[in-house]
Amino acid sequence: MNWNIGDVLVKSVIELDISVDPDFSLPDATAKNLSSDFDWLKPYFVDQDGRLKFRVQALLIESYGQKIIIDTCIGNDKKRAEPAFNELNGFFLEDITKAGFSRHDVNIVVCTHLHYDHVGWNTMKVHGEWIPTFPNARYLMAESEVKYCKEQEDDFWVKTFGDSVAPVFKAGLVDLVDCNYQITPEIRLFHTPGHTPGHCSVAITSQGKNAVITGDVMHHPCQCAHPDWLCTADTSPEQAEATRRAFLEKVSEQNILVIGTHWSAPKPVKISKHNMAWKVDIA
């Protein structure tokens, strides 16, 4: 899938499309709770059984001669607790090459945050060792995110840092940046904390057109109608809800296109006011 935001070309490369139960990450998003006033979720965002559709994708961007990857999905061969993500053996590298992003041609890798489904292809296993997948790229990570990650002691963070983050530090490829870092004149980060302390979303501005790539500021479009529905992976639930509400207010008022990192939409969407909250519009 390819889209143009002004002069910026955005391509989606999908690693996984799956349907998940509420206990996967959004416990309030049961089929019963989604049965009323959620017709706009069909057919793209829930399946016929009312389960949430969940996408893992990388967003490839061409801007000012730079080839940029926003988030690198789960990765092959990574041992993960979630069965759907464990020790994958997919065709991500072949798919990004077909999209014109050979791993040696990528200039910049952006990590919106350091959860394992956003940094997995930072590295690849070669002869039993994890090496940088994109050896000619600078890996941009928010300094506050890296600091938080290094302080964590549970396996969720430790394993991810060990196989998907530490090797690119060792290779000298990481640039620690501010949460409002300007990547190119058309692409910048902006701070959307709550899911993690250093979580960033990505703003695209070109030729009077505006779009954002969410990262995990919202996991699923149902949170437009219920920004109070918390994700179990949010490190600060109250901050995450406040950030979601501010995000929704801004994109709806300013008519900004939204590319949901985990949203199974066929193209960027618009978000509009609906009742006392918001909804997604796919034109």
C-alpha positions in Angstrom: 0.0 0.0 0.0 1.4 3.4 -1.1 0.2 6.9 -0.1 1.4 10.4 -0.9 1.3 13.1 1.8 2.3 16.1 -0.3 5.7 15.2 -1.6 6.2 12.5 1.0 5.8 8.9 -0.2 4.6 6.5 2.5 4.5 2.7 2.0 3.1 0.1 4.3 4.8 -3.3 4.7 2.7 -5.7 6.7 4.4 -8.3 8.8 1.2 -9.8 10.4 -2.6 -9.3 10.3 -4.3 -11.2 13.0 -7.6 -11.1 15.1 -7.2 -11.0 18.8 -9.4 -11.4 21.9 -9.7 -8.5 24.4 -7.3 -10.0 26.9 -4.6 -9.6 24.3 -4.2 -5.8 25.1 -7.6 -4.1 25.5 -9.7 -5.9 28.1 -12.7 -3.6 27.7 -13.1 -4.2 24.0 -15.3 -7.2 24.3 -17.7 -8.2 21.5 -20.6 -7.2 23.8 -19.1 -3.7 24.4 -18.5 -3.3 20.7 -22.0 -4.3 19.7 -23.6 -0.9 20.0 -22.7 2.4 18.3 -19.6 0.8 16.7 -20.9 0.1 13.2 -18.1 2.2 11.8 -15.6 -0.4 12.9 -16.8 -2.8 10.2 -15.5 -4.2 8.0 -11.9 -3.0 8.5 -11.3 -3.1 12.3 -13.3 -6.1 13.7 -13.8 -9.5 12.2 -17.2 -11.3 11.7 -17.0 -12.7 15.3 -16.4 -9.2 16.8 -12.7 -9.8 17.5 -10.3 -7.0 17.1 -8.2 -6.9 14.0 -4.6 -6.2 14.8 -1.8 -5.3 12.4 1.9 -5.3 12.7 3.4 -3.1 10.0 6.4 -0.9 9.2 5.9 2.4 7.6 8.5 3.2 4.9 9.0 6.9 4.1 10.8 8.7 1.3 11.6 12.3 2.2 14.3 14.7 1.0 16.3 11.8 -0.5 16.1 9.8 2.8 14.8 6.3 3.0 13.2 6.0 6.5 11.6 3.1 8.3 9.2 3.9 11.1 9.2 0.9 13.5 10.6 -2.5 12.5 7.9 -4.9 13.6 8.6 -8.2 15.4 11.4 -9.8 13.5 12.3 -13.4 12.7 13.7 -15.9 15.2 12.9 -13.8 18.2 11.8 -15.7 21.3 8.6 -14.0 22.6 6.0 -15.0 25.2 3.1 -14.2 22.9 2.6 -17.3 20.7 1.5 -15.3 17.6 4.9 -13.4 17.8 7.2 -16.2 18.8 10.1 -17.2 16.5 8.6 -15.9 13.3 10.0 -17.0 9.9 8.4 -14.4 7.6 9.4 -12.5 4.5 9.8 -9.0 5.8 13.2 -8.4 4.2 12.0 -9.6 0.9 8.9 -7.4 1.2 10.7 -4.2 2.0 13.2 -4.9 -0.8 10.2 -5.2 -3.3 9.0 -1.8 -1.9 12.4 -0.2 -2.8 13.9 -0.4 0.6 16.8 -2.8 0.4 18.2 -3.2 3.9 21.5 -1.6 2.7 19.7 1.4 1.3 17.8 2.5 4.4 19.2 5.7 5.8 17.2 6.1 9.0 15.3 3.8 11.4 12.9 5.4 13.8 11.8 3.6 16.9 8.6 5.2 18.3 9.3 3.3 21.5 11.1 0.1 22.5 8.5 -2.6 22.7 9.4 -5.8 20.9 6.7 -5.4 18.2 8.3 -2.1 17.1 12.0 -2.9 17.2 12.3 -6.6 16.1 13.8 -6.1 12.7 16.4 -3.7 14.1 18.5 -6.8 14.1 18.7 -10.2 12.4 20.3 -13.4 13.4 23.4 -14.4 11.4 25.5 -17.4 12.4 23.8 -17.4 15.8 24.5 -13.7 16.6 22.2 -10.6 16.4 23.6 -8.0 14.0 22.0 -4.7 12.7 19.6 -5.4 9.9 20.2 -1.9 8.4 24.0 -1.4 8.6 24.1 1.9 6.8 21.2 3.5 8.8 21.2 5.7 11.9 18.8 4.3 14.5 16.9 7.2 16.1 15.7 6.5 19.7 14.3 8.9 22.3 16.9 9.4 25.0 14.2 9.2 27.7 12.9 5.9 26.3 16.3 4.3 26.3 16.9 5.5 29.8 13.6 4.0 31.0 14.2 0.7 29.2 17.7 0.2 30.7 16.2 0.6 34.2 13.7 -2.2 33.7 14.5 -5.7 35.1 11.6 -7.9 33.8 12.1 -10.2 30.9 9.7 -8.2 28.7 12.2 -5.3 28.5 15.5 -7.2 29.1 15.0 -9.7 26.3 13.9 -7.0 23.8 16.8 -4.8 24.7 19.3 -7.7 24.5 18.4 -9.0 21.0 16.9 -5.9 19.3 18.5 -2.8 20.8 21.9 -3.5 22.4 23.4 -4.9 19.1 22.8 -1.6 17.3 24.3 0.3 20.2 27.3 -2.0 20.0 27.6 -1.2 16.3 27.6 2.5 17.0 24.5 3.1 14.9 22.2 4.8 17.5 21.5 8.5 17.8 19.7 9.4 21.0 17.3 12.2 20.2 14.8 14.5 21.8 11.1 13.5 21.7 10.5 16.5 19.3 13.3 15.8 17.0 13.2 17.0 13.4 14.2 14.2 11.1 13.8 15.9 7.7 12.1 19.2 6.9 8.9 17.2 6.3 9.2 14.6 9.1 9.5 15.1 12.9 8.8 13.3 16.1 6.4 14.6 18.8 6.1 13.3 22.3 3.0 11.2 23.1 3.8 9.7 26.6 1.9 7.2 28.6 2.2 4.0 26.7 5.9 4.4 27.6 7.6 7.4 29.1 9.5 8.3 25.9 6.9 7.2 23.4 6.8 9.3 20.2 4.5 9.6 17.3 5.6 10.9 13.9 4.2 14.0 12.1 4.4 14.5 8.3 3.9 17.9 6.8 4.4 18.6 3.1 2.8 20.9 0.5 0.1 21.9 3.0 -0.8 18.2 3.7 -0.6 16.8 7.2 -0.6 13.3 8.6 0.6 11.4 11.7 1.8 7.9 12.3 0.5 6.9 15.7 3.0 4.4 17.1 1.1 3.0 20.1 -0.6 6.2 21.3 -3.8 4.2 20.4 -3.7 0.5 19.7 -7.0 0.2 18.0 -9.7 2.5 16.5 -12.2 1.5 19.2 -10.2 3.8 21.5 -11.5 6.7 19.5 -14.9 6.1 20.9 -13.5 5.1 24.3 -10.2 6.8 25.0 -10.7 5.6 28.6 -10.2 2.0 27.4 -6.7 1.2 28.6 -4.1 -1.0 27.0 -2.6 -3.5 29.4 0.9 -2.5 28.1 0.6 1.2 29.0 3.2 2.0 31.6 1.2 5.0 32.9 -2.5 4.5 32.2 -3.7 7.9 33.3 -1.1 9.7 31.2 -1.9 7.4 28.3 -5.6 8.3 28.4 -4.8 12.1 28.7 -2.4 11.8 25.7 -5.0 9.9 23.6 -7.6 12.6 24.3 -5.3 15.4 23.4 -4.2 13.5 20.2 -7.8 12.9 19.1 -8.8 16.5 19.8 -5.9 17.8 17.7 -6.2 15.5 14.7 -10.0 15.9 14.5 -9.9 19.7 14.8 -7.0 20.2 12.4 -8.2 17.6 9.9 -5.0 15.6 10.1 -4.8 12.2 8.4 -4.0 9.4 10.7 -1.9 6.3 10.0 -2.5 3.8 12.8 0.5 1.6 13.3 -1.6 -1.3 14.4 -4.8 -0.3 12.6 -5.9 -2.5 9.7 -7.0 0.4 7.5 -6.5 0.3 3.8 -5.3 3.9 3.8 -4.8 6.9 6.1 -8.0 7.8 7.8 -9.7 10.9 9.2 -11.0 11.1 12.8 -14.1 13.2 13.5 -16.2 14.0 16.6 -18.9 11.5 17.3 -21.4 11.8 20.2 -19.2 12.6 23.2 -16.0 11.2 21.7 -14.7 10.4 18.2 -14.8 7.9 15.4 -12.9 6.9 12.3 -13.9 8.0 8.8 -12.7 6.1 5.8 -13.6 8.1 2.7 
